[in-house]
Amino acid sequence: MLKRIKGGAFDVLVVGGGATGLGVAVDSAQRGYNTCLLEAFDFAKGTSSRTTKLVHGGVRYLQQLDFQLVVEALRERGLMHENAPHLVHPLRFVIPRYGWWQGPFYGAGLMLYDLLAGRRNFARSRWLNAAQTTAALPTLVRAGLRGGIEYHDGQFDDSRMAVSLARTAASLGAAIANGMRATGLLKDVHGRVCGVNAFDAESGRTISINAKVVVNACGIFSDELRTADDPAAPRMITPAQGVHLVLQRSFFPGSHALMVPRTDDGRVLFLIPWHGRVVIGTTDTPVPAPQVEPRPLPEEINFILRNAGRYLQRPPTRADVLSVFTGMRPLVHAGGINAPTKSISRSHKVLVSASGLVSVMGGKWTTYRSMAADTMEQAIKAGGLEPRACGTATLRVHGWLPTTAPATPEADWLRVYGSDAAAVLGVCAELPQWGLAMHPALPYPLGVAAHAARHEMARCTEDVLARRTRALFLDARAAAECAPAVAAVLAMELQRDSDWAVRDAAAFQELALVYQLDA
């Protein structure tokens, strides 16, 4: 990949390796354009690995009467499930009813949700009585419970989806690289953007890469590239952070998810089973500036614990939190700088500057494919490329393997590899120690680190424990404890020395502190 990037000129150069950038790279390569993607850190390092793990139409957008966004997201939800069934599966949600008025109110909304999904609806919503509700949610507070409403949405593994998209783009001929940071734009004599200068973090060298069109898909940092192109360009991203807590499944057993329809600030809260844990979130807190590693605020943690505790028989405490992760949403500023972020639509926007830089901003994982298609239509015009049709609506994502239901918790870690599962197990069988668990509290064999280095562009311990596996998100302390063993495997695979392994493990352990709470 690096040889191609350093020696080539491309039709389309994408800056940013999150959901949006990877989607654009897949779309571009599928259309047959010579495509390059650069990611400054690692694929899905930022917002794209820190979501609520949902592929959804957005039930709460119905309250905002944003029907167009809901219809688009529901269509794309169906396509994600069809094209990546190893990563995306239906999940049953329950909204508990404690007040008589909640039934008609939420029932009408979910009937409309089903209707808008059309033929791609997973299943119809249905009423539950109190007994059915407690059967679905065994640890739900029962005092005053009248029943519930069950509806269906999608669930996925966000960073595994990103890795699979990266491999899809590569299989279609795209040249992609992580650890390559765009440091400046190249312009021709007419002032048109014609490439970027990029810094290779591993070699320490800066190279120039030419392209007919450059796509800015930098998420929360999109304004940085826009203002580098035009210092007078108005900043358009309003960052807001969302925090999630991860607990043991004993707090919330069963296969259903819980949607709390109204919290202290009027938002919804989700309790979701995921990889043998329960994920609870999220918050929506305006922040002054984007950060690579945002940190949760004490009030955000207290908000989640307080609101979740009202619905659980055993209210969680800080001591129960296995991991806390924080993501930043790249919300497109539309309602004024003082507008509450929950009133800002998650729809995306594509802009083309006077110099031809194409910037795509906003959006969410569920609509990544349609965002990419919109972006490419503008990029084709801006770059003077031969028009070619988009075919990603039926393009199978790398690892495609039809599945009918989520795997058991014991096998859930392997399911996300899809058709690559046998290859992963084959690597794990190469050495006796590689077949053993990285840590007793984690489901992953040590050999997945070797597979990640060989086939998934993992370059450091963080890549493996945060995004190729989800160890950091499932149990931050356990991930920190197994970091030296993972770093040793990577050192062997990447031909590094033992000093590198020690430094890399220590760097990850320092990062893992951000994901831990002191009781």
Order of alpha helices (4+ residues) and beta strands (2+ residues): alpha-beta-alpha-beta-beta-alpha-beta-alpha-beta-alpha-beta-alpha-beta-beta-beta-beta-alpha-beta-beta-beta-beta-beta-alpha-beta-beta-beta-alpha-alpha-alpha-alpha-alpha-alpha-alpha
